[in-house]
Amino acid sequence: MEDSDSQVRLEIEGKKLQGLYNEAGGHRIQRVPPTETKGRVHTSTVTVAIIDDSYCSSGYKYRKRKGYDFEYEYFKSSGPGGQHKNKVMTAVKCTHVPTGIKQERSGRSQRKNKLEAKEAVIKILDERYGQAKRSQQNDTRKDQVGSGMRGDKRRTYRFQEDRVVDHLNDLKASCKKVLKGNFDLLWKED
């Protein structure tokens, strides 16, 4: 959760999740709380965005790195560290072949240098390609959510009438059924 906005993030896996795109948009909830003595209806709004990580990925799938995407060069290091550092090939240069990004590490341990160089390259890849992906996800979220105002709504949940109305396809269903997970009652078949 972030400090400025209340957010809930769910990661869902499955084969038949296309219908969840029907849930994107503003959802208006109308209810009469038990503490309300005059029977006034309270209205709240929540916005829902459905973002598929594979859909929003940019060009190179930087998260799915193969072992053969990296090349290593080993060489003798120089500088302080004594004879071991000057005589043994402990320094490592890691190159990410598809992008040409290179990082070099030169400590006393070849294994540690190899890991650190690869982690440095991966960090650069994450920064470079993650920025484009986050920008694309933000644009997708903005398109789905809209303004978030009450008038810009996808669904209205009226608990006092036990009714959910989908404003885009004019379908209606019971609140109890929808809240038990039967969202497909409000999805129009293509």
N, C-alpha and C positions, 0 to 999 in steps of 0.2 A: 504494500500500500504506500502511496505517496502522501506527503503532508498536505499539499495544496488541494488535491482532489481525492475523493474516495473512489477507489478502484478495486475491483475484484478481477483477477486473471485466472482463467481456467484453461488447462491444456487437455484437449479431448482427442482421442485417437479412435478411428473406426473407418469403415468403408462407406457407410451411408450417412454422411454428415452434411451433404449438400443442402438439406432442408433447413439447417440452422441459419443459413443466410436470410431466411424469412424472418428471423428474430431481430435483425439489425434495425435500429432506429430508436425513436423515442417511445417509451411506454408510460402511460398515465395511469396512476392508481388512485381510485376513489373509494373512500371508506368512511364509516361513522365509528369513531373510537368508542369503547365502552364508557370512557370518562366524559363523553360529550353529552351534556344534559339537555341541550336544545335540539339535538338531532342534526346538527350541521355536518355537511359532507366535507371531509378533508381530502385535498388533492395533492399528490406528490408525483414527481416525474423522475424517471431513471432512463438513461440512454444505454443502448447495447450496441457494441461493435463486434463483428465476427471477422477475424483476420486469420487467413490461412498462411502460415509461415512459408510454405513451399510456393504459394502464389506470389508472395511479396519479395521473393529473393531476387537479387540483382545478379546479372551475368554469371560470374564465376561463383560456384557453390563453395565459398571459403570454409564453411563448417565441415564439409565432407572432404577432408584432406587425405590423400593417399600417401603411403610411405614413399612411393617413387616420385612424388612431387618435390621432394627435397634431395639436394645433393650436398655432400660434405667434403671439405678439403681439410687435410691435417697438415700442420707445419710446426716448426720449432718456434717457440716464443722468445721474446727478448725482454730485457729489463730486469728489475729486481726479482729474486726468487732462487738464485743460486744455480749450481750446475744442473740440477734436475730439469729446471725450466728451459735452460739453454741447450741441453743435449737430447731431451726426449720430445717427441712430437705431440705436445699436449694442446696446442692452440687449434681451434676449430672454426672454420668459416662455413656457415649454413646458407644455402641458396635455395629460394623457392623458385623452381624452374618455370612454372607458368607465368609468373609476374616479374621475375628477376630481382626480387627483394633479397638483400644479403645482410647478414649479421655475423659478427665475429666475437669470439670470447677466448681469453687466453689466461686461464688460471693454472693451477698445478695439476688438476685432474681432467683428463681427456673426456671421460664420461660426463662429468659435471658440466664441462664447457659445451659439449654437444647438446645436452638438454637445455642449457641456458640460451644458447644461440637459436635453437629451434623455437623455444618459447618466445624469444624476442621477435622472431619473424612472424609467428602466429599472432602476437599482439598487434603488430603493424597491419597484418591482413584484417584482423577484427576491426581496427579503427577505420581502415580504408573502405572495406566493403560493408561493414556494419552501419556506417553513416548513411550510405545510399539506401540500405534496407529500412532503417528507421524512418527516413524521410518518406519513403514509399508507403510504409505502414501508417504513418501519421496522416498522409493524404487519403488513404483508404478509410481510416477511422473517421476523418472529418466528413467525407462524402456520406458515410452510413449514418452517422449520428445527427447530422444537420445542426440546427441552432440549439437544440435541447430545450426549447421553450415548449409550453403546454400545447400551443396550437400546432406545433410541428411534431405530430405523433403518429406512431405506427399502430399501437394498440391502446385500448382503455380497459382496465380491470375494474369492474364495479362489484365490490364484495357484498354490498347490501342487497343487490339483485342476483348474486351468484352468476354473473355474466361477463364474458370477455368478448370484446368487439374488435375485429381486425379492420382498420379503416381503409386499407389498400385493396382488399378483395371482398369486403362486406360479409365475411364469415363470422358466425357467433358460436360460442361454446360455453360450457359451465366452467366457472373459476376453479372448482374443486378438481375437475378432470384435468384441466390444463396445468394446475400446480402439482399434480401427481406425475407430470412428465408427458402428457399426451398433447404435445405441441402440434402434432400433425393434424389435429382437428381444425386448426386454423390455417393450414397450408393448402393452397389451391393446386390441384394436380395439373401438370403441364401437358 
